[in-house]
Amino acid sequence: MNDLLLRNIRPYAAEACDLLVRGGRIAGIGRFEPEPGMPVEEGGGAIAIPGLIDAHTHLDKTTWGMPWHVNNRRAVLRERIDFERENRTAIGIDPHRQSMRHAIGLAAHGATHIRSHVDIDPTHGLALVDGVMETRERLAGIIDIEIVAFPQSGVMVMPGTVELLDAALAQGCEVLGGIDPCGIDRDPKGQLDGLFALAVKHGKPIDIHLHEAGDLGAFTMELIFERIRANGMQGQVAISHAFALGMNDHLRVGQLIERIAELDIAILTTGAPSATVPSIMRLKQAGIRVGAGCDGIRDTWGPWGQPDMLDRAKVVGMKNGLRQDHELEHVLHVVSQGGADVMRLEGYGLRQGDRADLTLLAGETLAHAVVEVAPRPLVVKGGRVTARQGLAVVDMP
């Protein structure tokens, strides 16, 4: 466990102070003199916040650091899924190497926790999960990785997937994933009944990709609501993307949001520029837990994205049309505390007794820090410095 004295920082852009770490946890905030043998870091008046959190990404997919992938396919979801599944091995997307690159990039830019969906299908079995689990072990103490057993290619349309998901949860995946019960499987009852049965069996939460927009997405949400109630899983389900909440029907969306709040469903957004997205300010008003993530970055689906949650904060903020300082502060909340709330992280924050997981930001205010394009001056995980000026202490493979 690590001890550290971090001097001259501004927690949440407040007055400058010192932060004392003992045994990897925050022991005090105030003014302290260095103790013999204790490492000391100078914060230079930088803003300090708890570590950034990528609560929706795909570590197993990126082509980061590989030769440029020429993308000449239509932007059709089923086509992109099938191409990736059948060609990722030939392209050379090694799940361990590539997830290392993605995760180290996130750590270098201030993230301390990741929730990653990892593909599971009959073509690859659990090989991709194995690769990301190896990365999780290698990066222990640098960044925490929570794995979602994710049936990217579908459940009902891919025989054998239910058994693989069962095995993945038994092997140590913390969360069960799902995807578009209507649009991908065309059997919402079959997929959702199967997923909720597995979640109950293993005592695991669920995080479902829901790209389905408009009335179709609303219909699927209603089916999810029914199963949450029937299985007593209030507070244990997240809906990722939730594009239906961005549809142009204010009253219908309001009714969905009321039920989401009632059932304590978390929403995860990526601020997808090409889709309708939930309003993070409207969700805030309803008291709903909201996190965010980079999604896939520079992969066979598309060339965009950075392993950087402040870069994603800008995407989310611009997609939501946010400009006022208090709105930008909420965007920062979504990519930090919001992700912690979704993942139910214990000891997250800058209070005495919390884990010493934090990042320093450049800027005068929190809003300024969101829009400022600058490397993170320092990143700390459990009292250990893990990155300086945008460079992690571990090298990319």
C-alpha positions in Angstrom: 0.0 0.0 0.0 1.2 3.5 -0.9 1.8 6.7 1.1 2.0 10.1 -0.6 1.9 13.8 0.1 0.3 15.7 -2.8 0.9 19.4 -2.2 -0.7 22.5 -3.6 -3.8 21.1 -5.3 -7.3 22.5 -5.6 -10.0 19.9 -4.9 -12.9 20.5 -7.3 -11.3 23.9 -8.1 -11.6 25.1 -4.5 -8.8 26.7 -2.4 -5.4 25.2 -2.6 -4.4 22.6 0.0 -2.4 19.4 0.5 -3.7 15.9 0.3 -2.2 13.2 2.6 -2.3 9.6 1.6 -1.6 6.6 3.9 -2.0 3.0 2.8 -3.5 4.0 -0.5 -6.4 6.0 1.1 -6.9 9.7 1.7 -5.8 10.3 5.3 -6.3 14.1 5.4 -6.9 17.3 3.4 -5.3 20.5 4.7 -1.7 21.5 5.2 0.9 19.0 6.0 4.7 18.8 6.4 6.6 16.0 4.6 7.4 13.0 6.7 10.7 11.2 6.5 10.7 8.9 3.6 7.3 9.8 2.3 7.1 10.7 -1.4 6.0 14.2 -2.1 4.5 15.5 -5.4 3.9 19.1 -6.2 0.5 19.8 -7.7 1.3 23.3 -8.9 -2.2 24.6 -8.1 -3.9 22.1 -10.5 -7.5 21.1 -10.0 -7.9 17.7 -8.3 -10.9 15.4 -9.0 -11.5 11.7 -8.4 -10.2 9.6 -11.2 -12.1 9.7 -14.5 -14.2 6.7 -15.3 -14.8 5.1 -18.7 -18.0 3.3 -17.9 -18.8 2.1 -21.5 -16.0 0.9 -23.8 -14.8 -2.0 -25.8 -11.2 -2.8 -24.9 -11.1 -5.9 -27.2 -11.8 -4.1 -30.4 -9.4 -1.2 -31.0 -6.8 -1.2 -33.8 -4.8 1.5 -31.8 -1.1 1.2 -32.7 -1.7 -1.2 -35.6 -1.4 -0.4 -39.3 -4.3 1.8 -40.5 -7.5 -0.2 -41.1 -9.2 0.8 -44.4 -12.9 1.0 -43.7 -15.0 0.6 -46.9 -18.2 -0.8 -45.4 -21.7 0.8 -45.0 -22.6 2.1 -41.5 -25.1 -0.7 -40.9 -25.0 -2.2 -37.5 -25.4 -5.9 -38.4 -22.8 -5.6 -41.2 -20.3 -4.1 -38.9 -20.9 -6.7 -36.2 -20.5 -9.6 -38.7 -17.4 -8.2 -40.4 -15.6 -7.7 -37.1 -16.5 -11.2 -35.8 -15.4 -13.0 -38.9 -12.2 -10.9 -39.7 -10.7 -9.7 -36.4 -8.3 -12.6 -36.1 -7.1 -12.2 -39.7 -6.7 -8.4 -39.2 -4.5 -9.2 -36.1 -6.6 -7.7 -33.3 -5.1 -9.6 -30.4 -7.4 -9.0 -27.5 -4.7 -8.8 -24.8 -2.3 -6.5 -26.7 -5.0 -4.2 -28.0 -6.9 -4.0 -24.7 -3.5 -3.1 -23.1 -3.1 -0.2 -25.5 -6.6 1.1 -25.0 -6.5 0.8 -21.2 -3.0 2.3 -20.8 -4.2 5.2 -23.0 -7.2 5.8 -20.6 -4.9 5.6 -17.6 -2.5 8.1 -19.2 -5.4 10.6 -19.6 -6.6 10.3 -16.0 -8.9 7.3 -15.9 -8.8 5.0 -12.8 -11.7 2.7 -13.7 -13.1 1.0 -16.8 -16.3 -0.9 -17.5 -15.5 -2.8 -20.7 -18.0 -4.9 -22.8 -16.1 -7.9 -24.3 -17.5 -9.8 -27.2 -18.7 -13.4 -26.6 -19.9 -15.5 -29.6 -19.6 -19.0 -30.9 -16.8 -18.0 -33.3 -14.4 -16.9 -30.6 -15.8 -18.5 -27.5 -14.3 -16.9 -24.4 -10.9 -16.1 -26.1 -11.6 -12.4 -26.1 -12.6 -12.4 -22.4 -9.4 -14.3 -21.6 -7.3 -11.6 -23.3 -8.9 -8.8 -21.4 -8.7 -10.7 -18.2 -4.9 -11.0 -18.8 -4.8 -7.2 -19.3 -6.8 -6.7 -16.1 -4.2 -8.7 -14.2 -1.2 -7.0 -15.8 -2.6 -3.5 -15.1 -3.6 -4.2 -11.5 -2.7 -1.1 -9.5 -2.7 1.1 -12.6 -6.4 0.9 -13.6 -9.3 -1.2 -12.5 -11.2 -3.1 -15.2 -14.7 -4.4 -14.8 -15.7 -6.9 -17.6 -19.2 -7.2 -19.2 -19.9 -10.5 -20.8 -21.3 -9.0 -24.1 -23.2 -11.0 -26.8 -22.3 -8.5 -29.5 -23.6 -10.8 -32.3 -26.9 -11.6 -30.6 -28.2 -14.2 -28.3 -31.1 -16.1 -29.9 -29.7 -15.8 -33.4 -26.4 -17.3 -32.3 -27.0 -20.8 -30.8 -24.5 -21.6 -28.0 -24.2 -18.0 -26.9 -26.3 -18.5 -23.7 -24.0 -21.3 -22.6 -21.0 -19.1 -23.3 -22.4 -16.2 -21.3 -23.1 -18.7 -18.4 -19.5 -19.8 -18.5 -18.2 -16.2 -18.7 -20.1 -15.2 -15.6 -18.8 -18.3 -13.8 -15.3 -17.4 -14.9 -15.4 -13.9 -13.3 -17.1 -11.4 -15.6 -18.8 -9.0 -13.2 -21.7 -7.9 -15.5 -24.0 -9.5 -18.0 -24.5 -7.7 -21.3 -27.2 -7.6 -23.9 -28.0 -6.0 -27.2 -31.0 -4.8 -29.2 -33.5 -7.6 -28.3 -35.7 -6.6 -31.3 -33.2 -5.2 -33.8 -30.5 -7.9 -33.5 -32.4 -11.0 -32.2 -35.9 -10.2 -33.4 -37.0 -12.1 -30.3 -37.2 -9.7 -27.4 -39.0 -12.1 -25.1 -36.5 -14.8 -25.7 -33.4 -12.7 -25.3 -34.6 -10.8 -22.2 -36.0 -13.9 -20.4 -32.7 -15.7 -21.0 -30.5 -12.8 -19.8 -32.5 -12.1 -16.7 -32.5 -15.8 -15.8 -28.7 -15.9 -16.1 -28.3 -12.7 -14.1 -30.5 -14.1 -11.3 -28.6 -17.4 -11.4 -25.2 -15.7 -11.0 -26.3 -12.7 -8.9 -24.9 -10.3 -11.5 -26.1 -6.9 -12.7 -27.1 -6.3 -16.4 -26.0 -3.7 -18.9 -27.9 -3.8 -22.2 -26.8 -2.0 -25.4 -30.0 -0.4 -26.7 -29.5 1.3 -30.1 -33.2 0.8 -30.9 -34.6 4.3 -31.4 -38.1 5.8 -31.2 -41.1 3.7 -30.4 -39.2 0.4 -30.9 -36.7 1.4 -28.3 -39.4 2.5 -26.0 -41.2 -0.9 -26.4 -38.0 -2.7 -25.5 -37.5 -0.5 -22.5 -41.0 -1.4 -21.3 -40.1 -5.1 -21.6 -37.0 -4.5 -19.5 -39.0 -2.7 -16.9 -41.4 -5.7 -16.6 -38.5 -8.1 -16.0 -36.8 -5.8 -13.5 -39.9 -5.8 -11.4 -40.6 -9.5 -11.9 -37.0 -10.5 -10.8 -36.6 -7.9 -8.1 -33.6 -6.3 -9.9 -34.3 -2.7 -9.1 -31.0 -0.8 -9.1 -29.1 -3.6 -10.8 -29.8 -2.8 -14.5 -28.1 -0.3 -16.8 -29.2 0.7 -20.3 -26.3 1.8 -22.6 -26.9 4.4 -25.4 -30.7 4.5 -24.8 -31.2 6.3 -28.1 -35.0 6.1 -27.6 -34.7 8.7 -24.9 -33.6 11.2 -27.5 -36.7 10.9 -29.7 -38.8 13.9 -30.5 -41.7 13.1 -28.2 -41.3 15.0 -24.9 -44.2 13.4 -23.1 -43.4 9.8 -24.1 -39.7 10.3 -23.1 -40.9 11.8 -19.8 -43.0 8.8 -19.0 -40.0 6.5 -19.7 -37.7 8.6 -17.6 -40.2 8.4 -14.7 -40.1 4.6 -14.8 -36.4 4.5 -15.2 -36.0 6.7 -12.0 -38.6 4.5 -10.2 -36.7 1.3 -11.0 -33.2 3.0 -10.4 -32.0 2.1 -13.9 -28.7 3.6 -14.8 -28.1 5.2 -18.2 -24.8 5.2 -20.0 -24.2 7.5 -22.9 -21.4 8.1 -25.4 -22.9 11.2 -26.9 -23.0 9.5 -30.2 -22.9 12.3 -32.8 -24.8 10.3 -35.5 -27.8 9.3 -33.3 -30.4 10.6 -31.0 -29.1 10.6 -27.4 -30.6 11.1 -24.0 -30.5 14.6 -22.5 -28.1 14.3 -19.6 -29.6 17.4 -17.9 -33.1 16.0 -18.1 -31.8 12.8 -16.6 -30.1 14.8 -13.9 -33.3 16.5 -13.0 -35.0 13.1 -12.6 -32.2 11.9 -10.2 -31.1 9.1 -12.6 -27.5 7.7 -12.3 -25.7 8.6 -15.6 -22.2 7.6 -16.7 -20.4 7.9 -20.0 -17.8 6.1 -22.0 -15.6 6.3 -25.1 -17.4 3.3 -26.7 -15.2 1.8 -29.4 -12.2 3.8 -30.5 -10.4 3.5 -33.9 -11.6 0.1 -34.7 -13.2 -1.8 -37.7 -16.4 0.1 -37.0 -14.9 3.6 -37.6 -11.8 5.8 -37.3 -13.0 8.1 -34.5 -12.4 8.3 -30.8 -9.6 8.8 -28.3 -8.8 6.8 -25.1 -9.5 10.0 -23.1 -12.6 10.7 -21.0 -12.2 14.5 -21.2 -12.2 14.2 -25.0 -15.5 12.2 -24.6 -16.8 14.8 -22.2 -16.5 17.4 -25.0 -18.4 15.0 -27.3 -21.2 14.5 -24.8 -21.3 18.2 -24.0 -21.5 19.4 -27.6 -24.1 16.7 -28.5 -26.2 17.9 -25.6 -25.8 21.5 -26.7 -24.3 22.5 -23.3 -22.5 25.9 -22.9 -23.1 27.2 -19.4 -20.5 26.6 -16.8 -22.8 24.7 -14.5 -23.7 22.4 -17.4 -20.1 21.8 -18.2 -19.5 20.9 -14.6 -22.2 18.3 -14.9 -20.5 16.8 -17.9 -17.4 16.4 -15.8 -19.6 14.8 -13.1 -20.9 12.3 -15.7 -17.4 11.1 -16.7 -16.3 10.8 -13.1 -18.7 10.5 -10.2 -21.5 9.5 -12.5 -19.6 6.4 -13.7 -18.7 5.5 -10.1 -22.4 5.7 -9.3 -23.3 3.4 -12.2 -20.6 0.9 -11.2 -21.4 1.1 -7.5 -17.8 1.9 -6.6 -17.0 2.1 -2.9 -14.6 4.6 -1.5 -14.7 6.8 -4.6 -14.2 10.6 -4.0 -12.0 13.1 -2.3 -13.1 12.6 1.3 -11.0 11.3 4.1 -11.0 7.5 4.0 -11.7 7.3 0.2 -9.3 5.5 -2.1 -6.5 7.8 -3.3 -7.6 7.5 -7.0 -7.5 10.9 -8.5 -6.4 13.0 -11.4 -5.1 16.6 -11.7 -6.6 18.8 -14.4 -5.4 22.0 -16.1 -7.7 25.0 -15.9 -9.0 27.8 -13.7 -12.4 26.3 -13.1 -14.1 22.9 -13.6 -15.8 24.2 -16.7 -12.5 25.4 -18.0 -10.9 22.0 -17.3 -13.6 20.3 -19.5 -12.8 22.4 -22.6 -9.1 22.9 -22.1 -7.0 20.7 -24.4 -4.1 19.8 -22.1 -2.5 16.6 -20.8 -3.4 15.6 -17.2 -0.5 16.9 -15.0 -0.6 13.9 -12.7 -2.7 10.7 -12.2 -2.7 8.8 -8.9 -4.1 5.3 -8.3 -4.2 4.0 -4.7 -1.6 6.6 -3.7 0.7 5.5 -6.5 1.6 7.9 -9.4 0.5 6.2 -12.6 0.9 9.0 -15.2 2.5 12.3 -15.7 1.7 14.9 -18.3 -0.3 12.5 -20.4 2.3 9.6 -20.2 1.6 6.4 -18.2 4.3 4.9 -16.1 3.9 1.7 -18.1 4.8 1.4 -21.8 2.4 0.5 -24.6 3.0 -3.0 -25.9 
